[in-house]
Amino acid sequence: MRGGLVRGELQRIVDAVAAHVGRPALIEDRRQRVVVYSEQNGLTDEVRRASILRRQNAPEVVAWLRDLGIAEARQPVRTPARPELDLLPRLCVPVRHHDLLLGFVWFIDADGTMTDVDLAATGLLKELSLALYRENLLGELAAQSETEAARTLLADSPDTRDQAARALLEAGMIGADGPRTALVARLVGSGERQPDELARIALEQSLVAARRRAGTREALHLVRHDHGVLLLPAEPAAGRPAPEAAARHLDEDLQHVTRSLGSVQRTVVGVGQTRPRLADVVESYAEALHAARVGAQLPALGRVVLWSGLGSYRVLARLGDQQLTVADVHPGLARLLAAPGSQVLLATLERYLDQAGNAHATAAELRLHRTTLYYRLQRIEEIAGTDLKSGDERLCLHLGLKLARLTGQHRPDE
């Protein structure tokens, strides 16, 4: 109820601001998420329409406006048009409370006739700063409570997870218990760069959009230091996508919001298996996290990676937590990996093992004469000190090659 009163107060203020200035106004919080807006009866653009529809700005719009210094400004800032973003010129009034940035008031000024707005003289700026401060405080308290509950759901202790699930249900943050599936969204950095703060904002935007599709009281989301988590209901319901469909939607959103971010090379969504109740979803989360990490290392698996479809990588992903090395699996394979010019031999070995040791099928797939294939296999045996006629040796070599792919030591596709 208290949050509704504050939101009503903000709506009254934005309407008063629009009347004072004589043109539509829109208020955003400090992360440039739309809070309230007046009647939009004047000239507008696609950025304004999209922000009202989605309650947030696209990351490329946020990045451009931040580069203009709006977050540091103490006075109104004029922002020029950006045709490629379908963005008209604007006047931005920063809103602060004791020098703490709380948000922005935006006016479209396509013809450049608007004078700097002195809202302070009307008392509206002070009212707005106090109302935004209360809105911000209430929102952060609610978000912190939910985030803490979501973190606790992913804790190690079963008793702690049971308590967290009960707390979420009793507080009405989750409508009902039942089967849950975890998705993990991972942003892969460009080269040496790690995803930056704008990338994290884009990630959270995508998670929030996915959560709305599932129902805000049915799903939870959490942003961690290198990935985002979405805990979804798994039971079918009218208008609610199944977990795999939700993963595809999330992937599409991530492609859209990260396409212009230089710190993000690509994205991966991992999907865990369904668990019967909320308190058990940590097991699905662990699977989704491993699936996303494997997908980040192996682009050939695609952007949406299901734990159930990882095959031998399920074992290797789990063993990777124990610092397993290629040399642990097969010492000879480690020598082969280190040998100069061994990529052709490694690719040949992997195809041979994928074909279950069938020389005829391997030669056909690689378009080799069988004499050439047998020569390569002999060289592999010599360098690795192995016998490819041994089933145990072939098993260890095959697992070792998959582990080498997973750890980046073997990249035949590059």
Salt bridges, closest charged atoms under 4 A:
GLU9 OE2 - ARG134 NH2 2.88
ASP29 OD2 - ARG33 NE 2.79
ASP45 OD2 - ARG90 NH1 2.66
GLU46 OE1 - ARG49 NE 3.41
GLU60 OE2 - ARG259 NH2 3.67
GLU84 OE2 - ARG82 NE 2.27
ASP99 OD2 - ARG74 NH2 2.88
ASP109 OD1 - ARG23 NH1 3.39
ASP109 OD2 - ARG78 NH1 3.11
ASP116 OD1 - ARG78 NH2 3.39
GLU127 OE1 - ARG12 NH2 2.51
GLU135 OE2 - ARG7 NH2 2.22
GLU140 OE2 - ARG30 NH2 2.46
GLU146 OE2 - ARG211 NH1 2.52
GLU148 OE1 - ARG151 NH1 3.85
ASP162 OD1 - ARG277 NH2 3.19
GLU197 OE1 - ARG200 NE 3.98
GLU204 OE1 - ARG31 NH1 3.22
GLU204 OE2 - HIS221 NE2 3.34
ASP226 OD2 - ARG186 NH1 3.34
ASP226 OD2 - HIS225 NE2 3.72
ASP226 OD1 - HIS227 ND1 2.61
ASP251 OD1 - ARG303 NE 2.80
GLU252 OE1 - HIS249 ND1 3.84
ASP253 OD2 - ARG213 NH2 2.84
ASP280 OD2 - ARG277 NE 2.94
GLU283 OE1 - ARG275 NE 2.76
GLU287 OE2 - ARG275 NH2 2.60
ASP321 OD2 - HIS290 NE2 3.36
GLU350 OE2 - LYS402 NZ 3.74
GLU350 OE2 - ARG405 NE 2.79
GLU350 OE1 - HIS410 NE2 2.98
ASP354 OD1 - HIS398 NE2 2.72
ASP354 OD1 - LYS402 NZ 3.58
GLU365 OE2 - ARG351 NE 3.31
GLU382 OE1 - ARG379 NH1 2.94
ASP387 OD1 - LYS389 NZ 3.55
GLU393 OE1 - HIS330 NE2 2.84
ASP413 OD2 - ARG405 NH1 3.57
GLU414 OE2 - ARG411 NH1 3.73
